[in-house]
Amino acid sequence: MCKTDYDLVTQVQQTGDSSAMSEILARSSGVYLDCLNNQLPDTYPEKHELREDKDFEIYQYVLDFKPEKKMKFSTYVGQRIKWKCLNIYNRTLKPEDREKTLEDSLDNSYEENFEDIDGSVIDHLHEFVEKYPDERARFIFSRRYLVDKPVKWVTLSQELGLSLAQCGVIHKKLIKDAQKFLIKTYQ
């Protein structure tokens, strides 16, 4: 009779059964290694260590696993190793590089959506933004689109007293709402 991952994990947690742990390792190693290979570049020395510590890491995941969370064990293994890789990657970035990466992703985000748009559409867009309920979004829009040289995201975030990520969320919401408005207006 084939036991489920849940049964095997419970058996290891309760009794430390090594044969159950061997079966879990056989079932979960592929997920672990696939996620590790996809998430962390080979240039990171930690990748080699995580590959060598695979059995220990999965054992720790077994001990930490909470079946009441209603998650498959294989999904849990994948999420844990992805999270570990993300933390390793983020730790290696200098704080200014993290901010620069986020700023670059914002700078290349939606401006191209407004290039080559008909003048009447621009007028409707301006009307929409003027009535937009979020004052911060109106501020971001005016400083990014209604000037000859767009203000940098870092400057905007400082002026608003928000993080770059918060500014990005506000910006994306405004753009999404504006797109819906324009689609509805021009259908």
C-alpha positions as CSV (number, residue, x, y, z in Angstrom):
1,M,0.0,0.0,0.0
2,C,1.4,3.4,-1.1
3,K,1.5,6.0,1.6
4,T,0.7,9.6,0.9
5,D,3.2,12.4,1.5
6,Y,1.1,13.5,4.4
7,D,1.2,10.0,6.0
8,L,5.0,9.9,5.5
9,V,5.6,13.3,7.0
10,T,3.4,12.6,10.0
11,Q,5.3,9.3,10.5
12,V,8.6,11.1,10.5
13,Q,7.4,13.9,12.7
14,Q,5.9,11.5,15.3
15,T,8.4,8.6,15.3
16,G,11.5,9.7,13.3
17,D,11.0,6.7,11.0
18,S,14.0,6.6,8.6
19,S,12.3,4.5,5.9
20,A,9.5,7.1,5.7
21,M,12.1,9.8,5.5
22,S,13.9,7.9,2.7
23,E,10.7,7.8,0.8
24,I,10.0,11.5,1.3
25,L,13.6,12.3,0.0
26,A,13.0,10.1,-3.1
27,R,9.7,11.9,-3.8
28,S,10.8,15.5,-3.0
29,S,14.4,15.7,-4.2
30,G,13.4,16.5,-7.8
31,V,11.1,19.4,-6.8
32,Y,13.8,20.7,-4.5
33,L,16.6,20.6,-7.1
34,D,14.4,21.9,-9.9
35,C,13.4,24.9,-7.8
36,L,17.0,25.5,-6.7
37,N,18.3,25.4,-10.3
38,N,15.6,27.7,-11.5
39,Q,15.9,30.3,-8.7
40,L,19.6,30.7,-8.0
41,P,22.3,31.3,-10.7
42,D,25.3,28.9,-10.7
43,T,27.6,31.8,-9.8
44,Y,26.3,31.7,-6.2
45,P,28.4,29.5,-3.9
46,E,25.3,29.0,-1.7
47,K,23.8,27.0,-4.6
48,H,26.4,24.3,-4.3
49,E,25.9,24.2,-0.5
50,L,22.2,24.0,-0.8
51,R,22.5,21.1,-3.3
52,E,24.8,19.2,-1.0
53,D,22.6,19.9,2.0
54,K,19.4,18.8,0.2
55,D,18.6,15.9,2.5
56,F,19.1,18.0,5.6
57,E,17.0,20.9,4.2
58,I,14.1,18.5,3.3
59,Y,14.3,17.0,6.7
60,Q,13.9,20.4,8.2
61,Y,11.0,21.0,5.9
62,V,9.4,17.8,7.2
63,L,9.8,18.9,10.8
64,D,8.4,22.4,10.0
65,F,5.5,21.2,7.9
66,K,2.0,21.9,9.2
67,P,-0.7,19.7,7.5
68,E,-3.5,22.0,8.8
69,K,-2.3,24.6,6.3
70,K,-3.8,22.4,3.6
71,M,-0.8,22.5,1.3
72,K,0.8,19.6,-0.5
73,F,4.2,18.7,0.9
74,S,5.8,19.0,-2.6
75,T,4.4,22.5,-2.9
76,Y,5.7,23.3,0.5
77,V,9.2,22.1,-0.4
78,G,9.2,24.2,-3.6
79,Q,8.0,27.3,-1.8
80,R,10.6,26.9,1.0
81,I,13.6,26.5,-1.4
82,K,12.4,29.4,-3.6
83,W,12.1,31.6,-0.5
84,K,15.6,30.6,0.6
85,C,17.0,31.4,-2.8
86,L,15.3,34.7,-2.9
87,N,16.7,35.7,0.5
88,I,20.2,34.7,-0.6
89,Y,19.9,36.7,-3.8
90,N,18.5,39.8,-1.9
91,R,21.2,39.6,0.8
92,T,23.9,39.8,-1.9
93,L,22.5,43.0,-3.4
94,K,23.6,46.3,-1.8
95,P,20.7,48.4,-0.6
96,E,21.3,51.0,-3.4
97,D,21.2,48.2,-6.0
98,R,17.9,46.9,-4.6
99,E,16.4,50.4,-5.0
100,K,18.0,50.8,-8.4
101,T,16.6,47.5,-9.6
102,L,13.1,48.5,-8.5
103,E,13.5,52.0,-10.0
104,D,14.6,50.6,-13.3
105,S,11.6,48.3,-13.4
106,L,9.3,51.3,-12.7
107,D,11.1,53.5,-15.3
108,N,10.5,51.0,-18.0
109,S,6.9,50.3,-17.0
110,Y,4.0,52.1,-18.6
111,E,5.3,55.2,-20.3
112,E,5.4,53.5,-23.7
113,N,1.6,53.0,-23.4
114,F,1.1,56.7,-23.9
115,E,3.4,57.3,-26.9
116,D,1.7,58.0,-30.2
117,I,-1.8,58.5,-28.7
118,D,-4.4,60.7,-30.5
119,G,-4.8,64.2,-29.0
120,S,-8.5,63.6,-28.1
121,V,-7.6,60.5,-26.1
122,I,-5.0,62.5,-24.2
123,D,-7.6,65.1,-23.4
124,H,-10.0,62.4,-22.0
125,L,-7.1,60.9,-20.1
126,H,-6.3,64.3,-18.5
127,E,-9.9,64.7,-17.5
128,F,-9.9,61.2,-16.0
129,V,-6.8,61.9,-14.0
130,E,-8.0,65.3,-12.7
131,K,-11.1,63.5,-11.2
132,Y,-9.1,60.5,-9.9
133,P,-9.8,60.0,-6.2
134,D,-6.2,59.3,-5.1
135,E,-4.3,62.5,-4.8
136,R,-1.0,60.7,-4.8
137,A,-1.8,59.1,-8.1
138,R,-2.6,62.5,-9.6
139,F,0.7,63.8,-8.2
140,I,2.7,60.9,-9.7
141,F,0.9,61.3,-13.1
142,S,1.6,65.0,-13.3
143,R,5.3,64.6,-12.4
144,R,5.8,61.7,-14.7
145,Y,3.7,62.6,-17.8
146,L,2.9,66.3,-17.7
147,V,6.4,67.6,-17.8
148,D,9.2,67.8,-20.4
149,K,11.5,65.7,-18.3
150,P,9.9,63.1,-16.1
151,V,10.9,63.2,-12.4
152,K,12.9,60.2,-11.2
153,W,11.0,57.6,-9.2
154,V,13.4,58.0,-6.3
155,T,12.6,61.7,-6.1
156,L,8.8,61.1,-6.4
157,S,9.0,58.5,-3.6
158,Q,10.9,61.0,-1.4
159,E,8.4,63.8,-2.2
160,L,5.5,61.6,-1.3
161,G,7.2,60.0,1.7
162,L,6.5,56.5,0.2
163,S,8.7,53.6,-0.8
164,L,9.4,53.0,-4.5
165,A,7.2,49.9,-4.3
166,Q,4.3,51.9,-2.9
167,C,4.7,54.5,-5.6
168,G,4.7,51.7,-8.2
169,V,1.5,50.1,-6.8
170,I,-0.3,53.5,-6.9
171,H,1.0,54.1,-10.5
172,K,0.0,50.7,-11.7
173,K,-3.5,51.1,-10.3
174,L,-4.0,54.5,-11.9
175,I,-2.8,53.2,-15.3
176,K,-5.1,50.1,-15.0
177,D,-8.1,52.3,-14.1
178,A,-7.2,54.8,-16.9
179,Q,-7.0,51.9,-19.5
180,K,-10.5,50.7,-18.4
181,F,-11.9,54.2,-18.6
182,L,-10.5,54.7,-22.1
183,I,-11.7,51.4,-23.3
184,K,-15.2,52.1,-22.0
185,T,-15.1,55.7,-23.5
186,Y,-14.0,54.6,-27.0
187,Q,-16.0,51.4,-27.5
